[in-house]
Amino acid sequence: MEVASSSSPPPPAASKIGTSNTKAIPRPKRRRSLCIGTCAVILVIVTVIVILALTVFKPKRPVTTVDSVSLKDLNADLDIRRLRVDLNVTLDVDLSIKNPNKVGFKYRNSSAVLIYRGDQVGDVAIPGGEISADETKRVNVTLTLMADRLLSQSQVYSDVFAGALPLSTHTRVSGRVTILGIFKIHVVSTTWCDFTVNVSNRSVSDQSCTYKTKL
């Protein structure tokens, strides 16, 4: 008696456990994504800088103010023999330079001039310097009238006889404000003051000033 032999079917192939179906990202695509991300970060930084520059760090105009003009010395003598007036006038001028910005203001060597009826008759240098944020710096200068420059002014005789000498001071301060170390804003601040020197009581009166600042 023959016994039929049965052959069992082969076992199914074992499934691969832990194999990921995610394919690797090609290098060109990865580089493109990195480039886009970098550009986005740079754009955000630039946007923040621009916003700060236009708001918190928006450049404001430094203002130069003449606080006072006082008479330090006055000598007025009439030389009848030579038909001229020997005049010596020395003024103390107190200035204030206010920096309203949130960053420092650096100004170059500047000057203040003394003017008599449209002619410059004296000048003095204002040394350069730097003013911190929201700081007001006080500067004192001494202006001396140069008598030899008055020889061409015939009105000086009548002014001295009348006891009132009309003078003006013109101050110009120029510099720059640097915002976030990137934006450099040039600033020019000018001040013009008219006043009268009273010869009899050696005082200054009728002072009137105008101010102008240009960015």
Phi, psi and chi 1 to 4 in degrees:
 res  aa     phi    psi   chi1   chi2   chi3   chi4
   1 MET       -  127.6 -180.0  177.4  179.0      -
   2 GLU   -93.1  135.8  -66.7 -177.6   -0.8      -
   3 VAL  -103.8  123.3  179.8      -      -      -
   4 ALA   -72.3  128.8      -      -      -      -
   5 SER   -88.1  130.2   61.6      -      -      -
   6 SER  -106.5  128.5   60.6      -      -      -
   7 SER   -97.4  125.7   60.5      -      -      -
   8 SER   -77.2  143.3   58.3      -      -      -
   9 PRO   -65.2  148.7   24.2  -32.6      -      -
  10 PRO   -60.9  145.1   24.9  -33.9      -      -
  11 PRO   -64.9  145.9   25.4  -33.9      -      -
  12 PRO   -61.5  151.3   24.7  -33.9      -      -
  13 ALA   -65.5  134.7      -      -      -      -
  14 ALA   -65.2  133.9      -      -      -      -
  15 SER   -72.8  145.5   61.4      -      -      -
  16 LYS   -80.3  115.2  -63.6 -179.2  179.8  179.9
  17 ILE   -91.5  137.3  -59.8  175.8      -      -
  18 GLY    84.3    7.3      -      -      -      -
  19 THR   -84.0  125.2  -58.1      -      -      -
  20 SER   -83.5  140.5  175.2      -      -      -
  21 ASN   -88.6   -4.2  -65.3  -34.5      -      -
  22 THR   -76.6  128.9  -56.3      -      -      -
  23 LYS   -88.5  149.0  -63.6 -178.1  179.5  179.9
  24 ALA   -65.1  140.2      -      -      -      -
  25 ILE   -74.7  128.7  -60.0  176.1      -      -
  26 PRO   -59.3  149.0  -20.5   31.1      -      -
  27 ARG   -60.9  -43.8  -72.2 -172.7  177.6  179.9
  28 PRO   -56.9  -39.4  -25.1   35.4      -      -
  29 LYS   -67.6  -38.9 -171.4  174.5 -179.2 -179.9
  30 ARG   -64.5  -42.0 -174.6 -176.9  -57.5  171.9
  31 ARG   -64.1  -38.4  -68.5  175.3 -178.6  173.9
  32 ARG   -64.8  -41.4 -173.8  165.0   56.4 -109.8
  33 SER   -64.0  -41.0  -59.4      -      -      -
  34 LEU   -64.1  -40.0 -178.6   60.7      -      -
  35 CYS   -65.1  -43.0 -178.1      -      -      -
  36 ILE   -63.8  -41.1  -67.2  174.7      -      -
  37 GLY   -63.5  -42.6      -      -      -      -
  38 THR   -63.3  -43.8  -57.1      -      -      -
  39 CYS   -62.5  -38.1  -67.6      -      -      -
  40 ALA   -64.7  -41.9      -      -      -      -
  41 VAL   -63.9  -44.2  171.8      -      -      -
  42 ILE   -62.1  -40.9  -65.9  175.5      -      -
  43 LEU   -63.2  -40.4 -178.3   60.5      -      -
  44 VAL   -64.1  -43.5  170.4      -      -      -
  45 ILE   -62.9  -45.5  -66.7  174.6      -      -
  46 VAL   -62.5  -40.9  170.9      -      -      -
  47 THR   -62.0  -43.8  -57.8      -      -      -
  48 VAL   -62.9  -42.8  171.1      -      -      -
  49 ILE   -62.1  -44.2  -69.2  176.1      -      -
  50 VAL   -63.7  -42.1  171.8      -      -      -
  51 ILE   -62.2  -44.4  -68.0  174.8      -      -
  52 LEU   -64.0  -40.0  -70.3  175.1      -      -
  53 ALA   -65.4  -29.0      -      -      -      -
  54 LEU   -94.2   -8.2  -64.5  177.5      -      -
  55 THR  -121.3  -85.9   54.5      -      -      -
  56 VAL   -62.0  -44.0  178.3      -      -      -
  57 PHE  -101.8   21.0  -66.0  101.7      -      -
  58 LYS   -59.9  127.3 -177.2  178.8 -180.0  179.6
  59 PRO   -63.9  131.2   21.3  -31.3      -      -
  60 LYS  -114.7  160.9  -60.3  176.4 -177.2  178.1
  61 ARG   -87.5  116.1  -60.6  176.7  175.5 -177.2
  62 PRO   -63.1  142.7  -22.6   34.0      -      -
  63 VAL  -120.8  130.3  178.1      -      -      -
  64 THR  -100.0  123.3  -57.3      -      -      -
  65 THR  -120.2  136.9  -54.8      -      -      -
  66 VAL   -88.9  109.1  175.7      -      -      -
  67 ASP   -76.6  -39.1  -62.8  -37.7      -      -
  68 SER  -160.9  151.8   65.6      -      -      -
  69 VAL  -126.8  118.2  178.8      -      -      -
  70 SER  -123.8  150.6   58.5      -      -      -
  71 LEU   -85.9  117.6 -170.3   63.1      -      -
  72 LYS   -91.0  -39.3 -176.5  176.9 -178.7  179.6
  73 ASP  -152.6  142.7 -170.1   21.1      -      -
  74 LEU  -148.4  122.4  170.9   63.7      -      -
  75 ASN  -131.3  119.7  -67.9  -46.3      -      -
  76 ALA  -131.7  112.6      -      -      -      -
  77 ASP  -125.9  139.4  -64.3  -39.1      -      -
  78 LEU   -97.3  117.4  176.8   61.7      -      -
  79 ASP   -95.8   95.1 -168.7  -21.0      -      -
  80 ILE   -68.0  -36.8  -59.7  178.1      -      -
  81 ARG   -63.1  -39.7 -174.7  176.5   59.1 -177.8
  82 ARG   -96.6   -1.2  -62.2 -178.0 -179.4 -179.9
  83 LEU    53.2   55.0  -63.0  177.5      -      -
  84 ARG  -151.2  164.6   73.8  175.5 -170.9 -179.4
  85 VAL  -107.5  124.2  173.6      -      -      -
  86 ASP   -90.2  111.2  -67.7  -31.4      -      -
  87 LEU  -124.0  131.1 -173.2   63.9      -      -
  88 ASN  -133.9  115.4  179.9   24.4      -      -
  89 VAL  -125.3  127.9  177.5      -      -      -
  90 THR  -124.9  127.4  -56.8      -      -      -
  91 LEU  -117.9  143.0  -59.6  168.8      -      -
  92 ASP  -100.6  122.4  -84.7  -23.5      -      -
  93 VAL  -117.1  121.2 -178.6      -      -      -
  94 ASP   -99.3  122.8  -69.3  -35.5      -      -
  95 LEU  -113.5  152.4  -53.9  172.7      -      -
  96 SER  -128.0  127.2  -67.4      -      -      -
  97 ILE  -111.8  112.2  -53.5  175.0      -      -
  98 LYS  -102.3  129.9 -178.3  179.5 -179.9 -179.9
  99 ASN  -110.3  102.3  177.5   24.0      -      -
 100 PRO   -84.4    2.2   32.2  -33.5      -      -
 101 ASN   -79.9  162.8  -68.0  -79.4      -      -
 102 LYS   -86.4    5.8  -60.6  -58.1  179.5 -177.8
 103 VAL  -133.0  167.9  -67.1      -      -      -
 104 GLY   -70.4  153.5      -      -      -      -
 105 PHE  -117.2  119.2  168.2   61.7      -      -
 106 LYS  -106.0  122.7 -175.9  179.0  -67.7 -174.8
 107 TYR  -116.6  147.9   60.9   94.5      -      -
 108 ARG   -84.9  175.2  -62.3 -174.8  -70.9  -90.1
 109 ASN   -57.1  127.2  -68.3  -24.9      -      -
 110 SER  -123.8 -167.9  -53.7      -      -      -
 111 SER  -153.4  158.5   62.6      -      -      -
 112 ALA  -129.2  136.6      -      -      -      -
 113 VAL  -122.7  153.3  -60.8      -      -      -
 114 LEU  -108.5  132.3 -175.3   64.1      -      -
 115 ILE  -127.0  135.3  -62.6  171.7      -      -
 116 TYR  -122.4  112.5  170.6   73.6      -      -
 117 ARG    48.7   47.9  -65.4 -166.0  178.9  -82.4
 118 GLY    89.9  -11.2      -      -      -      -
 119 ASP  -106.4  136.6  -68.9  -22.4      -      -
 120 GLN   -75.0  123.4 -178.9  176.4  -30.7      -
 121 VAL  -121.9    6.9  -66.4      -      -      -
 122 GLY  -177.2  156.9      -      -      -      -
 123 ASP  -157.2  159.7   58.9   81.0      -      -
 124 VAL  -150.4  145.8   63.6      -      -      -
 125 ALA   -85.1  146.2      -      -      -      -
 126 ILE  -113.4  109.5  -59.3  176.1      -      -
 127 PRO   -60.6  145.0  -18.8   31.1      -      -
 128 GLY   -67.4  163.8      -      -      -      -
 129 GLY  -174.6 -166.9      -      -      -      -
 130 GLU  -138.1  139.4 -172.7  170.8    1.1      -
 131 ILE  -117.5  129.1  -52.3  175.1      -      -
 132 SER   -69.2  171.2  -57.6      -      -      -
 133 ALA   -61.0  136.0      -      -      -      -
 134 ASP    56.9   32.0  -65.0  -40.9      -      -
 135 GLU  -111.5  149.6 -178.9 -172.1    6.8      -
 136 THR  -116.8  121.1  -61.3      -      -      -
 137 LYS  -106.0  132.8 -175.0  175.0 -177.8  178.3
 138 ARG  -100.5  135.4  -55.4 -167.9 -176.2  -77.8
 139 VAL  -129.5  133.4  179.9      -      -      -
 140 ASN  -114.4  128.0  177.0  -92.5      -      -
 141 VAL  -126.9  154.0  -63.9      -      -      -
 142 THR  -115.6  121.1  -59.9      -      -      -
 143 LEU  -107.1  128.5  -80.2  168.2      -      -
 144 THR  -115.9  127.2  -59.6      -      -      -
 145 LEU   -73.5  127.4 -175.1  148.2      -      -
 146 MET   -87.9  106.8  -59.8  177.3 -177.9      -
 147 ALA   -60.5  -32.1      -      -      -      -
 148 ASP   -66.0  -21.6   57.8  -33.4      -      -
 149 ARG   -80.9   -5.5  -61.9 -171.8 -176.7 -177.8
 150 LEU   -93.1   -5.2  -67.8  175.5      -      -
 151 LEU   -61.3  -30.0  -63.5  179.2      -      -
 152 SER   -86.0   -3.0   60.3      -      -      -
 153 GLN  -101.8  104.6  -78.9  -78.1    2.5      -
 154 SER   -72.6  -22.4   58.4      -      -      -
 155 GLN   -73.1  -14.8  -71.8  179.9  -64.1      -
 156 VAL   -62.3  -31.4   67.4      -      -      -
 157 TYR   -66.7  -47.0  -55.0  105.7      -      -
 158 SER   -67.6  -34.2   57.9      -      -      -
 159 ASP   -65.9  -41.6  -72.7  -23.2      -      -
 160 VAL   -67.5  -41.6  171.3      -      -      -
 161 PHE   -63.6  -35.9  -82.5  123.2      -      -
 162 ALA   -75.3  -16.8      -      -      -      -
 163 GLY    84.7   11.7      -      -      -      -
 164 ALA  -137.1  119.8      -      -      -      -
 165 LEU  -110.6  110.4 -166.3   66.8      -      -
 166 PRO   -79.5  126.0   28.9  -32.7      -      -
 167 LEU  -133.9  165.4  -66.6  172.4      -      -
 168 SER  -141.4  151.4  -58.1      -      -      -
 169 THR  -120.7  140.3   58.6      -      -      -
 170 HIS  -126.5  119.0 -179.4 -118.1      -      -
 171 THR  -117.1  133.0  -53.8      -      -      -
 172 ARG  -130.4  121.3 -175.8  178.6 -174.0  -86.7
 173 VAL  -123.1  123.2  176.1      -      -      -
 174 SER  -123.5  147.0   61.5      -      -      -
 175 GLY  -172.1 -155.3      -      -      -      -
 176 ARG  -150.9  153.7   69.2 -177.6 -177.5 -173.8
 177 VAL  -116.6  128.1  176.5      -      -      -
 178 THR  -106.1  118.1  -56.9      -      -      -
 179 ILE   -96.7  120.7  -52.8  -62.8      -      -
 180 LEU    54.8   25.2  -60.6  175.4      -      -
 181 GLY    70.3    9.6      -      -      -      -
 182 ILE  -120.6  -54.5  -59.5  174.7      -      -
 183 PHE   -88.7  123.8  -54.2  100.7      -      -
 184 LYS  -111.6  114.4  -64.4 -179.0  179.6 -179.7
 185 ILE  -107.5  121.3  -49.0  -62.6      -      -
 186 HIS   -85.5  137.1  -67.1  -84.6      -      -
 187 VAL  -130.8  137.8 -179.4      -      -      -
 188 VAL  -128.2  121.4  177.6      -      -      -
 189 SER  -115.9  124.5  179.1      -      -      -
 190 THR  -122.6  147.4   57.7      -      -      -
 191 THR  -134.1  133.8  -56.1      -      -      -
 192 TRP  -125.7  121.1 -173.4  -77.4      -      -
 193 CYS  -123.9  129.1  -72.0      -      -      -
 194 ASP  -105.1  140.4  -61.3  -40.1      -      -
 195 PHE  -157.8  172.9   55.1   93.2      -      -
 196 THR  -125.1  131.0  -59.5      -      -      -
 197 VAL   -94.6  118.4  172.7      -      -      -
 198 ASN   -85.3  113.7  -59.7  -50.6      -      -
 199 VAL   -67.7  -37.5  178.8      -      -      -
 200 SER   -68.4  -49.3   57.0      -      -      -
 201 ASN  -103.9    8.8   58.5   10.9      -      -
 202 ARG    54.4   53.9  -59.3  165.4   60.7   86.9
 203 SER  -136.1  170.7   63.6      -      -      -
 204 VAL  -115.6  133.8  174.2      -      -      -
 205 SER  -142.3  173.9   62.4      -      -      -
 206 ASP    55.6   42.6  -57.8  -32.2      -      -
 207 GLN   -79.9  131.1 -179.9  178.9  -22.6      -
 208 SER  -140.5  128.0  175.2      -      -      -
 209 CYS  -124.0  147.0  -62.1      -      -      -
 210 THR  -126.0  147.4   56.9      -      -      -
 211 TYR  -127.4  145.9  -52.1   97.9      -      -
 212 LYS  -148.1  133.4 -177.7  178.7  179.8 -178.3
 213 THR  -129.0  134.6  -54.1      -      -      -
 214 LYS  -123.3  128.1 -179.8 -179.5  178.9 -178.6
 215 LEU   -93.6      -  -71.6  175.6      -      -
